[in-house]
Amino acid sequence: MTGSPSHAGKAGTAGKAGTAVVVGAGVGGLAAAVGLRRAGWHVTVLDRRPEPERYGTAFGIHPTAQSALDRLGLGDALRERAVPYRSARIRRPDGSVLAALPLERIERRAGRPELLISRPYLIDALVAAFDRLGRPGGPGGGPGIAFGQRVTDPGAFDADLVVGADGINSTVRTTCFGPSHAPRHVGTVAWIGIADFETELHGETWGDGRFFGMTPVEPGRTNWYATVPEATTADELRGFFGGWHDPIPRILAETDPAGWIRYEMRHLHPALPAFVHGGRVALVGDAAHAMTPNLGQGACTALLDAEALARAVAAHGRTGIPAALRAYDAERRRTAQRVAFGSRTLHRFATARRPALRDAVLGLLPG
């Protein structure tokens, strides 16, 4: 194993405080680490990347996930840099409106709006909170975050708890559940980026087997994303959306392709039988339920996982880890897997190759 278990072993000698190793320094892993340190645990975070990823796409944070961040002590940091997302529409390529996204209804029910935040800001807030809690006099400690650590045997860690937050290609998941539960391609390619200008037109435009989305992210910038059957170059992507309504062609023409991110869309299939394993391993985020991004719930589910896990561990204590993991699994697995299924179903709907029938169905929706 690369990434020695001694990181956790040294913390394991510390009094009555529990010890945890979190594998993965993304949103879910860092949020779990913050929650565990708030509970007084000694926490080490290991990540295979050489440094934090700082690409600037936007995360949508639903009110339920905002409440989870409040319980983790991060609500103010979120609201300091986030922007509200209050109005968006689904359109045809000619710009005509098919339906409204339910953002107004979400705000009425929750008493607060959906928020959008740039990924680097959220990562920075999580890292800062984790570091602050680990300072002398803070509730939790441990060696901190170690980058460039490739974990091959999570069972080798001398720790009370191992959290697998290592993403869609999770080593922890494969070690626990085998290769049959693995990422599966859904047959489309996603592109994401940031335009250095604002547009008042937000939402998604659905065409024949492809769609294009735009959201706010911060003053003076627009977050955009596109899904197509295939595209390997920037020019090919632009060709897929030639003739679509403004500002879609302008966004693709005026943003630098060097800052675009392309990836094959995948989801975890089949769903896991449990988010926990062996009495001391828990999975959170994409490691547990990687999903297509169509519902915009990836970051939210990771945050909800992390907060629920930390809360269960705090309630049961170091000697009650098996019970804590059972409680976590009972709270999160079915809910998260329903979200993943819903997102995959929406992906099929949005990328349908018979848009006339799909558009007719959308036209029946309220608003």
N, C-alpha and C positions, 0 to 999 in steps of 0.2 A: 504494500500500500504506500502510495505517495501522499504525504500529509500525515505526519506521525501522530498516533493517538496520544503521545505524551502531552499534546496541547491540553487535552482533557484530563489526563492522569494527574498532572500537577494540581489542577483545581480540585480533584477528587479527595484530596487530603484535608480540605478546608471544613472543619467543624461540622455543623448540622446542615449547612446549605447544600442544596442539590447541585449537581453538575450536569450541564447539557452541552452537546455539540450540535450546532446547526450547520448542515451542509447546504450551502447556497446563500449568496448575499443579494438576492433579488428582493422584491417587495415582501413576499410571504416570509422568507427566511429572516430578514431584518426585523419585520414586525413581530415575529415569534420571539426573536432574541430580545427585543425591547420588553415585551410582556414578561418574559422569564426573568430578566434582570430586575424589573419592577417588583417581582415576587421574591426577590432576594437570592436568586440562583446565580451560580457562577457559570457564565456562558462563553463559549468559543464559537466563532463563525469561521468556517472554511469555505473558500470559493476557488474553483479551478481557473478562473480568469486572472490575468496578471494585474488587473486594476478594475475599479468599478466601471460598468458600461454607462455612458453618458449621452446616448442618442436621445433626441428631444421630442419623442412622440408624446401624445397626450393620453392620460388615463382618465376615464370617467369614474367618478366616485359617487355611488348611489347613497342616499341618506342612511341606509342601514350600515354601510361601510364607514360613513362619516361618524356614526355613533360608536363603531368599533374603535376608530382612531381617537375619539374623545376618551374612551375607557383606557386607551393606551397612553393618554397624556399628550396626544399629538394633534388634537383638533384645531388648536390655535395656529399651529405651524401650517396645517393644510389650508385653513381659510385665509391666511396671510398671502398666499401665492396663487390660490385657485380662482377661477372665474365661474360664474353661474351659467348653466346651460338651460335656457327656459323655453326656447321655441325652435322647432325644427320640423321639416317636412320631407316626405318621400315624393320624388318627382319622376316624371318620364324624361328621356333625353332631350325633348323639346322644351323642358322647363315647366310643363303643366303639372299641377299638384295632384297626386294620387291619394295621399293620406297624411295625417299629422302624427308625429311621434308623441307618445303620452307624457311629455315632460311637464306640462301644466298640471295634469292629474297627479303625477308623482309629487309635485310640490304641494298641492292642496292636501294630499293625504298625510304627508310626512311633516309639513310645516317648515320645510326647508328645500331649496332647489338641488337638483343634480349639480355637481361641481366637476370642473375639468382642471387638471393640473399637469404641467409638464413633468415627464418622468424624472429628469434629473433633480427637480426640486423636491419631489417626494422621496427619492433615494437619499438626498442630502439630509432631509429632515429626520429620516429614520436612522441614518448613521450618526448624526449629531446627538439624538436622544440616547442611542445605545452607548456612545462614548461618555456622555454626561452621567449616565447611571452607573458606569463602571469606575468613576473616579473615586478616590479615597473619601469615605464618608457616604458614598452612594449605597443604595440597597443591594446592588449586585456587582459582581466582579468577574475576573477571568482575563485571559490573555488578549481578548478583543477579536478583531477581524484579521484573518491571514489570507492573503490572495496568493495565487499560484500554487494552490494545494489541491492536487487531484486525488480524490478519495476512490479507492478501489475495493475496500473492505470495511464498510461501516460497522460491522460486528466487532472489529478489533478495538474500538474506542472504549477506554476505561471511563465510562460516564453513566449516570443514572438514566439519562434520556438522550436519544438521538433523533433529531428532526431532519427529515429528508425534504429539503426545499430546493432541490437541484434541477428543477425545470422539467421540460417535456422529455428530455433524454435522461431522466433520473437514474443514476447508478444505485441509489438507495432503493428505489422501487423495484428495479430489476433484481437486485440481490434478494429482496424479500418475497417477491411474487413471481419471479421468472420472466422470460422474454415473451410469453404469450400475451401479456398486457403491455402493449407497445404503441407508439405513435403510428397513426395511419393517415396516409394522404387522402385528401378529399377531392382532389382533381382540379384545384384552382391555385392560382398564384396571387399573392398579396404584395402590394407596394405601399409604403407609407413615407410621409415626409412632412416638412413644415414650409409654408410659403411666408415670405417676409412682407405680407400685406394682409389687411383685414378684409373680410367680406361679411355682409349682413345675411347672406344666403347660407343657411346651415341645414344639415340633414343629409339624406342620401338620394342619389339618382340611380334608378334601376333600369337596365336595358336588357338586351338579349344575352343572357349568360354572363353578365358583368355588371358591376355597380361602382359608384364613386361617392365617397363621403367627405364632408367638410364640417369641422367644428371649431369653435374658438379654442384658444389655448392660453394666450396672454396678449396684452395690448400690442397691436401692430403685427400680429402673426396669426396664421390660420393653420390648423392641423388638417391634413388630408390623408385619405387612404383609398385604395382602389383594389378591386378583385377582378381578375380576368382569367379566361381559360389557360392562357400561357402568354408569356412575354419575357424575353431574355435581355432586351435592350430598352433604353429610354425611348428611342424612336418608335419601337414597336408598341410600347405603352401609350405614347401620344396618339398613335394611329388608332388604337382601340376607342379613343374618345374624341376623335375628330368629328366636328359638327355637333357635339353636344352643347347644351346651353352654357352661357357664361355663369361663373368665371372658370369653369373646368378647363377649357383649353388654355386660358391665361395662366392658371396655376401650374400646369405641366410645362408651359413654354418658358415661364419666368423663374422657375426654381431650378437650382443646380442639381443635376442628377447625381453628382458626387455625394450629396447628402441624402439621397433616397435609400431606402432599405427594401430589399426584395426577399421574400421567403415563400417556400411551399407551405400551403395551409394544411395543418394536420390536427388531429384530435386523438385522445387516448381511447383505444378500443381493444377489447371489451372493457367495460367499467370494472374497477377493482371491487373485490368482495369485502374489503375493509380498508380504512385509511391508517390502520395501525397493525403492528406485527411484533410478535415475540415478547410482549410485555414491556418494551422500552423504546420502540421505534414508532414514530408518527410521521405521516406524510402531509404536506400542506401545498397549496397552490397547484401549479401545473404538474408537479410530480404526482399529485393525487388525482387530478381531474382535468388535464389539459383539454381545452375546448377551442373551437373556432371563435373569432372575435366579434361575431355578428351582434350579440346582445351587449357588447361592451362591458362584460362582467368579469373579465379575467382578474384584474387587480382587486376588484371588490371581493370576489370569492376568496382570494388569497389572504386578504386582510381579515375577513371574517373567520377563516380557518385559524389564522395565527392567534387572533384574540381569544377565540374559543379554547384553543389548546392551552394557552398561557393561563386562562381563567380556571380551567379544569385542574391543571397542575398545581396552581396556587391553592385551590380548595382542598385537594387531597394530600398535598405534601410529598416529601421525598419518599416516604415509605409506602405511599399509595399510588405509585405511578401506574400499575396495571389498571386500577379502577379509574384513574384520571383519563387514561387512553380510551377505555370503554365509553366513558361519558363524552369525550370529544368525538369519537366515531359516531355515537348515537345522535349527537347534535348536528353534525356537519355532513355526513356522507350522503344521505339521501337528498338533502337540500341541494348540495353542490352538484350532484350528478343530475338532478332535474334541470338545473341551470345549463349544464353542459349539453344535455339532450335538446333543450329548447334552442340553444344557440346553433347546434348542428341542423336542426329542423329549419330554422330561419335562414341559414345559409343555403339550403336546398331551394327554399322558396325564392330568395332574392336572386339566385343565379339560374332560375328556371329558363329553359330554352323555348317556352311557349308564353311569352310575356303578355299576350292578349288575355288569356285566361287568368293569369296571376293578377294583372291590373284590374280586371273586373272584380275579383275577390276583394282587393284592396279598396275598391270604390264603394264597397258595402260597409266599410268600417266607419264608426262615428268620427266626425271631424274631418 
